[in-house]
């Protein structure tokens, strides 16, 4: 790859005492893989609740829930990312996020922790990560003992192409 790729700095990037910018992420699991999203996009994390199905919605849209008087769409991140189905369990959570002024929930297998990682540890997705879902990956964070896939939520859910959710 001859062009240099840069990772956009999210609003949650802060400067550490040593001068290296830190990024705050909420990490979660889908299957065996660990993902992260910018903490400034996360409003809250909830246990699973009953979801009302919406007719003729895209396959990854599970339906809607009533969150303190506001109806919000819920997507299954497993389906959106093309990961095999797994039944919900006691660890399944709904991460409520604000993406481009649209509030919605994402079903994940479990929420791990809030991480503060140096921006310098995030690399662009590898060239081999191509295909339909590669566009959702903002970068890959190299942790001491694992890798974390940093998702770009505005690409995971493109509201303009999903007019059904944008209302």
C-alpha positions in Angstrom: 0.0 0.0 0.0 1.7 3.1 -1.2 -0.6 5.7 0.3 -0.3 6.5 3.9 -3.5 6.0 5.9 -4.3 8.0 8.9 -6.7 7.3 11.7 -9.1 10.1 12.5 -8.8 11.2 16.2 -12.1 10.8 18.0 -13.4 13.4 20.4 -12.4 11.2 23.3 -8.7 11.5 22.6 -7.0 13.2 25.5 -3.3 13.9 26.1 -1.5 11.9 28.7 1.2 13.3 31.0 3.9 11.8 28.7 2.4 13.7 25.7 1.0 10.6 24.0 -2.7 11.1 23.2 -5.0 8.6 24.8 -8.2 7.3 23.3 -11.1 6.2 25.6 -13.1 3.2 24.2 -15.9 1.0 25.4 -14.8 -2.5 24.6 -17.2 -5.4 24.0 -17.2 -8.9 22.6 -19.0 -10.4 19.6 -18.1 -14.0 19.6 -14.4 -14.4 20.4 -13.5 -11.0 18.9 -13.1 -7.9 20.9 -14.3 -4.6 19.5 -14.2 -1.0 20.7 -16.1 2.2 20.1 -15.4 5.8 21.0 -16.8 6.4 24.5 -18.2 9.8 23.5 -20.7 8.0 21.3 -22.0 5.7 24.1 -24.9 7.0 26.1 -25.6 4.0 28.3 -25.3 0.2 28.5 -28.4 -1.9 29.4 -29.4 -5.5 29.9 -31.5 -7.1 27.2 -35.2 -6.2 27.2 -38.1 -7.3 25.1 -37.7 -5.9 21.6 -40.8 -5.1 19.4 -40.2 -6.4 15.8 -40.6 -3.9 12.9 -42.1 -5.4 9.7 -39.9 -5.2 6.5 -36.9 -3.8 8.4 -33.4 -4.8 7.3 -32.3 -8.3 8.6 -29.9 -6.8 11.1 -32.6 -4.6 12.7 -34.1 -6.5 15.6 -36.8 -3.9 16.2 -37.5 -1.1 18.6 -37.6 -0.6 22.4 -39.1 2.1 24.7 -36.2 3.7 26.5 -37.6 6.1 29.1 -40.4 7.2 26.8 -38.4 7.4 23.6 -38.7 4.7 21.0 -35.2 3.7 19.6 -34.2 1.2 17.0 -32.1 -1.8 18.0 -29.7 -3.6 15.7 -27.9 -6.9 16.2 -24.3 -6.1 15.7 -23.6 -9.9 15.1 -25.9 -9.8 12.0 -24.5 -6.4 10.8 -20.9 -7.7 10.9 -21.8 -11.1 9.5 -20.9 -13.1 12.6 -22.8 -16.4 13.2 -25.9 -16.3 15.4 -25.7 -17.0 19.1 -28.5 -17.0 21.6 -28.7 -14.2 24.1 -27.5 -15.0 27.6 -27.0 -13.2 30.9 -24.1 -11.3 29.5 -25.8 -9.9 26.4 -26.1 -6.2 26.5 -27.6 -3.3 24.5 -25.1 -0.4 24.0 -27.1 2.8 23.4 -25.2 5.1 21.2 -25.6 8.5 19.5 -24.5 8.3 15.9 -24.8 11.5 13.9 -27.6 12.7 16.2 -29.5 9.4 15.9 -29.9 7.4 19.1 -30.0 3.6 18.7 -29.1 0.4 20.5 -26.6 -2.2 19.5 -26.9 -5.8 20.8 -23.5 -7.2 21.7 -22.5 -10.5 23.5 -20.9 -8.8 26.4 -19.4 -5.5 27.5 -15.8 -5.8 28.7 -14.5 -2.5 30.1 -13.6 1.1 29.4 -10.1 1.4 28.0 -7.7 4.3 27.7 -5.2 3.4 25.0 -2.5 5.5 23.3 -3.6 6.7 19.8 -0.2 5.5 18.6 -1.2 1.9 19.2 -4.0 2.1 16.6 -3.1 1.0 13.1 -5.2 1.2 10.0 -7.0 -2.1 9.1 -4.6 -4.5 7.3 -4.9 -4.8 3.6 -6.3 -8.4 3.9 -9.3 -6.9 5.8 -11.3 -6.3 2.6 -14.8 -7.1 1.8 -18.2 -5.6 2.8 -17.4 -5.4 6.5 -13.9 -3.9 6.2 -15.3 -0.4 5.7 -16.7 -0.6 9.3 -13.2 -0.9 10.8 -11.5 2.3 11.7 -8.4 0.7 13.0 -6.9 -2.1 15.0 -5.5 -1.4 18.5 -2.4 -3.4 19.6 -2.8 -4.2 23.3 -0.2 -6.0 25.4 -1.9 -9.4 25.1 -4.6 -8.9 22.4 -5.9 -7.0 19.4 -9.0 -4.8 19.5 -11.0 -3.9 16.4 -11.9 -0.2 16.6 -15.3 0.3 14.8 -16.4 3.4 13.0 -20.1 3.6 14.1 -21.1 6.1 11.4 -20.1 3.5 8.8 -21.7 0.6 10.6 -25.0 2.3 10.5 -25.5 4.5 7.4 -28.7 6.3 8.2 -29.1 7.8 4.7 -29.1 4.4 3.1 -31.5 3.1 5.8 -34.3 5.6 5.6 -36.4 3.2 7.6 -34.3 4.1 10.7 -33.7 7.7 10.1 -37.2 8.9 11.0 
